[in-house]
Amino acid sequence: MLKTRVITAVVLLAILLPVIFVGTPAQFALLAAVIVAAAGWEWGRLVGLNGTGAVFYGALALLGVGLTWAGGWTLSSIWLKPAAIFWILAGPYTLARKPATQGAWRGLLLVAGPVLLIAAWQALCLARERGVAFLLSVLVIVWLADTGAYFAGRAFGKRKLAPSISPGKSWEGAIGGWLLVLVIAAAVLASGLQAPTIVSHLASTLGLALGALALTVLVAFSVVGDLFESQLKRQAGVKDSSALLPGHGGVLDRIDALLPVLPLAMLFV
């Protein structure tokens, strides 16, 4: 399994890194669109669509990306606001109430899926337009929060964050991830880095206190996104969203925390 994970990671990096660092914004948008299509297929499967239905669902998400791109709305906020509303209202509600993927709730998930995925794509495009450093700074917030949560949880974790959804997550881990993000953000500001990042943008437009609060919101919703997808998988009775990424699960397993963070981050800026 470790060998499989490493091989998959190397292949993914060989594809992603050239596009991120030397590719054009259009090439990056195209790669992100492929990711959206794959994630759409997985979302459809998690909410109970059959094989053909899930493929159509992924194609629908891709069509939404294509229409947004062709209509010149890539750099607008057309999808960001409805996605943000969903995450702010439905995300915490899902974690608190644990609604079954049936009836009206299943219908909402079917409608929301493409909107959330297209919004994530649009946010990625907006971040890439501001530069590679800015794009990476948004992604790193989620990666740091996850890494900090893992190590802090292993060292200090006692109080379970959501035992019925993800027994391995703890409040101590979540706090550790949040603190790591704030520490690295402070280090970035102190370094005088000239490249624009979301940290420098928030600090310059909102001030240090409100900028730190905005980062706190993003870290909190990275946890919401992670738990939300875990909830969907539990209700679907599966361990991974798919086996598209051998050794790593599916695409949604890798981007779940980014889905709420990306639109919220770009609405902040």
TORZA-705103 format. One record per residue (C-alpha): residue in three letters; x, y, z. Coordinates in pm, 1 decimal. Example, Ala and Ser with C-alpha at 12.3 -4.5 7.8 and 13.67 -1.06 7.14 Angstrom:
   res         c1         c2         c3
   ALA     1230.0     -450.0      780.0
   SER     1367.0     -106.0      714.0
//
This chain:
   res         c1         c2         c3
   MET        0.0        0.0        0.0
   LEU      281.3      241.8       84.4
   LYS      447.3      174.0     -251.3
   THR      116.4      237.3     -428.7
   ARG       63.2      562.0     -238.1
   VAL      411.4      684.9     -325.4
   ILE      378.5      598.3     -695.0
   THR       39.6      772.6     -716.1
   ALA      175.8     1079.4     -537.6
   VAL      475.5     1100.6     -772.1
   VAL      253.2     1074.7    -1080.1
   LEU       16.5     1340.6     -947.3
   LEU      302.2     1577.5     -866.7
   ALA      452.1     1519.9    -1211.7
   ILE      122.0     1639.8    -1358.9
   LEU       30.2     1914.3    -1114.3
   LEU      360.0     2092.3    -1050.1
   PRO      446.1     2183.8    -1413.4
   VAL       94.0     2313.0    -1472.1
   ILE       96.0     2517.9    -1150.8
   PHE      444.2     2666.1    -1184.0
   VAL      501.7     2703.9    -1558.4
   GLY      158.8     2653.6    -1712.2
   THR      -69.1     2935.4    -1817.9
   PRO     -384.8     3022.6    -1621.3
   ALA     -586.9     2861.3    -1901.5
   GLN     -391.0     2536.5    -1875.3
   PHE     -439.3     2538.9    -1500.0
   ALA     -813.1     2599.4    -1544.4
   LEU     -833.0     2303.0    -1781.8
   LEU     -660.2     2071.6    -1534.4
   ALA     -887.7     2194.1    -1255.2
   ALA    -1188.3     2121.8    -1479.4
   VAL    -1078.1     1759.4    -1515.3
   ILE    -1057.0     1735.2    -1136.5
   VAL    -1408.4     1879.7    -1106.9
   ALA    -1546.7     1619.8    -1348.6
   ALA    -1390.1     1334.9    -1150.2
   ALA    -1512.5     1479.0     -820.6
   GLY    -1860.6     1522.2     -969.0
   TRP    -1871.0     1154.9    -1064.1
   GLU    -1773.2     1062.1     -708.7
   TRP    -2029.6     1298.2     -554.8
   GLY    -2301.5     1140.5     -766.4
   ARG    -2204.8      793.2     -644.9
   LEU    -2205.6      905.9     -280.5
   VAL    -2561.7     1037.2     -307.7
   GLY    -2690.6      717.0     -461.8
   LEU    -2670.7      754.6     -839.5
   ASN    -2597.9      443.1    -1042.5
   GLY    -2303.4      405.7    -1280.0
   THR    -2456.4      590.0    -1575.0
   GLY    -2619.1      848.1    -1350.6
   ALA    -2291.1      925.8    -1175.9
   VAL    -2111.2      966.4    -1509.3
   PHE    -2383.7     1203.3    -1629.3
   TYR    -2356.3     1394.2    -1301.3
   GLY    -1981.9     1440.8    -1346.0
   ALA    -2044.0     1554.8    -1703.0
   LEU    -2300.9     1804.5    -1574.0
   ALA    -2042.8     1958.4    -1340.7
   LEU    -1796.7     1976.4    -1629.0
   LEU    -2062.0     2137.9    -1850.6
   GLY    -2116.1     2402.3    -1583.1
   VAL    -1744.3     2475.5    -1583.8
   GLY    -1743.6     2497.6    -1963.1
   LEU    -2038.7     2737.7    -1974.1
   THR    -1881.3     2954.2    -1702.8
   TRP    -1555.2     2963.6    -1895.0
   ALA    -1717.2     3026.8    -2233.5
   GLY    -1943.2     3296.3    -2088.5
   GLY    -1647.5     3492.5    -1955.2
   TRP    -1758.1     3447.4    -1592.8
   THR    -1445.3     3265.9    -1477.8
   LEU    -1313.8     3568.7    -1289.0
   SER    -1648.9     3673.9    -1142.5
   SER    -1805.6     3555.7     -817.3
   ILE    -2113.9     3404.0     -979.8
   TRP    -2072.1     3062.6     -814.9
   LEU    -1883.6     3164.8     -500.3
   LYS    -2173.8     3320.3     -311.6
   PRO    -2425.8     3034.3     -339.7
   ALA    -2149.6     2788.1     -250.1
   ALA    -2053.4     2994.7       54.0
   ILE    -2417.1     3009.8      165.7
   PHE    -2443.4     2632.3      138.8
   TRP    -2131.7     2572.0      346.9
   ILE    -2221.5     2829.8      611.5
   LEU    -2575.4     2695.3      656.5
   ALA    -2586.4     2333.7      544.0
   GLY    -2234.9     2228.6      642.4
   PRO    -2267.1     2271.2     1021.1
   TYR    -2632.3     2157.8     1006.9
   THR    -2528.8     1829.7      847.3
   LEU    -2267.3     1765.6     1113.2
   ALA    -2508.8     1846.9     1396.1
   ARG    -2821.4     1669.5     1268.0
   LYS    -2675.2     1392.9     1050.3
   PRO    -2959.4     1392.7      793.5
   ALA    -2988.2     1077.5      585.7
   THR    -2915.3     1095.8      213.9
   GLN    -3282.3     1043.0      133.9
   GLY    -3580.9     1255.2       36.1
   ALA    -3547.7     1633.4       33.1
   TRP    -3194.9     1625.6      172.7
   ARG    -3078.2     1396.5     -106.5
   GLY    -3240.0     1632.9     -354.7
   LEU    -3051.3     1925.4     -203.8
   LEU    -2723.6     1736.3     -224.9
   LEU    -2789.9     1652.5     -590.1
   VAL    -2854.2     2017.7     -672.9
   ALA    -2570.6     2150.4     -456.5
   GLY    -2297.8     1916.6     -581.6
   PRO    -2227.2     2081.8     -919.5
   VAL    -2260.0     2430.1     -767.1
   LEU    -2000.8     2352.5     -498.7
   LEU    -1760.2     2193.0     -745.1
   ILE    -1790.3     2469.2    -1005.4
   ALA    -1741.4     2727.7     -728.9
   ALA    -1422.2     2550.6     -619.8
   TRP    -1300.4     2556.2     -980.8
   GLN    -1384.8     2923.7    -1015.3
   ALA    -1205.8     3005.3     -688.5
   LEU     -896.6     2818.0     -807.3
   CYS     -897.3     3018.5    -1130.4
   LEU     -935.4     3345.5     -939.6
   ALA     -649.1     3253.2     -707.4
   ARG     -425.7     3150.5     -999.3
   GLU     -489.6     3484.0    -1172.0
   ARG     -336.2     3655.1     -867.9
   GLY      -19.3     3450.5     -907.4
   VAL      125.0     3113.6     -817.5
   ALA      227.5     3231.2     -468.9
   PHE     -127.6     3346.6     -397.4
   LEU     -275.3     3017.5     -519.7
   LEU      -35.5     2813.0     -309.3
   SER      -97.6     3028.6       -3.2
   VAL     -468.9     2942.2      -15.6
   LEU     -397.7     2571.1      -56.8
   VAL     -134.1     2573.7      216.1
   ILE     -387.9     2696.5      472.4
   VAL     -573.9     2366.8      436.2
   TRP     -258.4     2155.3      424.3
   LEU     -113.6     2320.3      735.2
   ALA     -442.2     2287.9      924.7
   ASP     -458.2     1919.3      837.5
   THR      -92.0     1854.8      922.6
   GLY     -110.0     2044.4     1250.4
   ALA     -430.9     1863.6     1344.1
   TYR     -271.0     1525.5     1276.2
   PHE       33.9     1578.8     1494.8
   ALA     -142.7     1772.1     1769.8
   GLY     -417.1     1510.2     1776.8
   ARG     -166.5     1227.8     1812.2
   ALA       19.0     1409.4     2087.9
   PHE     -265.2     1566.1     2286.3
   GLY     -596.2     1442.5     2146.1
   LYS     -846.9     1340.4     2414.5
   ARG    -1177.2     1512.7     2336.9
   LYS    -1339.2     1372.0     2023.4
   LEU    -1450.3     1632.7     1772.5
   ALA    -1712.9     1425.4     1590.3
   PRO    -1693.0     1065.0     1717.1
   SER    -1986.2      938.3     1511.3
   ILE    -1839.2     1076.2     1187.8
   SER    -1461.4     1064.3     1223.3
   PRO    -1348.7      904.4     1552.2
   GLY     -985.4      995.4     1493.4
   LYS    -1039.6     1371.8     1502.0
   SER    -1011.6     1563.7     1827.4
   TRP    -1064.7     1919.2     1947.7
   GLU     -699.4     1934.4     2047.2
   GLY     -599.9     1838.6     1693.9
   ALA     -825.4     2103.2     1539.6
   ILE     -682.1     2368.4     1771.2
   GLY     -329.0     2254.7     1690.0
   GLY     -397.7     2290.6     1318.2
   TRP     -541.2     2638.7     1372.2
   LEU     -239.7     2748.3     1576.4
   LEU        1.8     2618.3     1313.1
   VAL     -176.1     2822.7     1044.3
   LEU     -155.1     3139.3     1255.6
   VAL      212.5     3081.7     1339.4
   ILE      310.3     3028.4      975.6
   ALA       98.5     3327.6      869.9
   ALA      282.2     3545.9     1122.5
   ALA      616.3     3413.5      994.3
   VAL      518.6     3496.6      635.4
   LEU      429.4     3852.6      732.4
   ALA      748.2     3892.6      938.0
   SER      962.0     3765.4      649.9
   GLY      864.0     4059.4      430.4
   LEU      779.2     3828.4      140.8
   GLN      697.6     4045.5     -158.4
   ALA      490.8     3794.7     -353.7
   PRO      117.4     3848.5     -292.8
   THR      -40.6     3585.3      -68.9
   ILE     -378.5     3556.5       94.8
   VAL     -208.0     3629.3      426.9
   SER      -58.1     3956.7      305.4
   HIS     -387.0     4051.2      140.1
   LEU     -594.8     3989.8      452.6
   ALA     -343.6     4173.6      670.6
   SER     -332.7     4477.3      440.8
   THR     -706.8     4504.2      379.6
   LEU     -853.4     4385.5      710.7
   GLY     -572.1     4445.6      956.9
   LEU     -397.5     4187.5     1171.2
   ALA     -683.5     4110.4     1409.3
   LEU     -957.5     4071.5     1145.2
   GLY     -711.5     3898.2      912.9
   ALA     -642.7     3640.8     1185.1
   LEU    -1018.0     3601.8     1233.1
   ALA    -1062.7     3540.1      859.6
   LEU     -791.2     3272.5      871.7
   THR     -968.3     3118.5     1170.2
   VAL    -1290.7     3098.3      969.1
   LEU    -1106.8     2927.9      682.3
   VAL     -945.8     2673.7      915.5
   ALA    -1282.8     2601.0     1078.3
   PHE    -1446.5     2538.8      742.4
   SER    -1160.5     2316.4      630.5
   VAL    -1266.6     2092.0      918.8
   VAL    -1632.6     2123.1      815.0
   GLY    -1547.4     2018.0      458.9
   ASP    -1348.1     1718.6      578.5
   LEU    -1623.0     1601.3      815.4
   PHE    -1896.3     1669.9      560.5
   GLU    -1740.9     1431.1      309.2
   SER    -1677.8     1174.4      583.7
   GLN    -2047.3     1196.0      667.0
   LEU    -2142.5     1136.7      303.3
   LYS    -1915.7      832.8      286.7
   ARG    -2056.8      687.5      607.8
   GLN    -2411.0      729.1      480.5
   ALA    -2311.8      569.4      149.3
   GLY    -2140.8      282.8      332.7
   VAL    -1800.6      329.8      168.4
   LYS    -1452.6      398.4      302.1
   ASP    -1329.2      609.6        8.0
   SER    -1512.0      829.1     -241.3
   SER    -1365.0      606.8     -517.9
   ALA    -1046.9      424.7     -614.1
   LEU     -938.6      676.8     -878.6
   LEU     -616.5      753.2     -688.8
   PRO     -466.9      417.3     -589.1
   GLY     -351.9      422.4     -229.5
   HIS     -518.1      759.8     -168.5
   GLY     -887.2      689.4     -230.6
   GLY    -1075.4      929.0     -451.3
   VAL    -1050.2     1288.5     -568.1
   LEU    -1304.2     1407.7     -309.2
   ASP    -1094.0     1244.7      -38.9
   ARG     -809.8     1476.9     -138.0
   ILE    -1007.2     1799.8     -190.7
   ASP    -1289.0     1772.4       66.4
   ALA    -1143.1     2037.5      298.1
   LEU    -1075.5     2269.2        3.1
   LEU    -1436.2     2273.4     -119.0
   PRO    -1561.8     2523.2      142.1
   VAL    -1228.9     2702.2      192.6
   LEU    -1172.8     2801.8     -171.4
   PRO    -1494.1     3003.0     -229.8
   LEU    -1482.5     3156.6      117.9
   ALA    -1119.2     3258.6       75.8
   MET    -1182.2     3426.5     -257.9
   LEU    -1488.4     3607.2     -125.9
   PHE    -1263.5     3751.1      146.2
   VAL    -1039.7     3897.2     -123.6
//
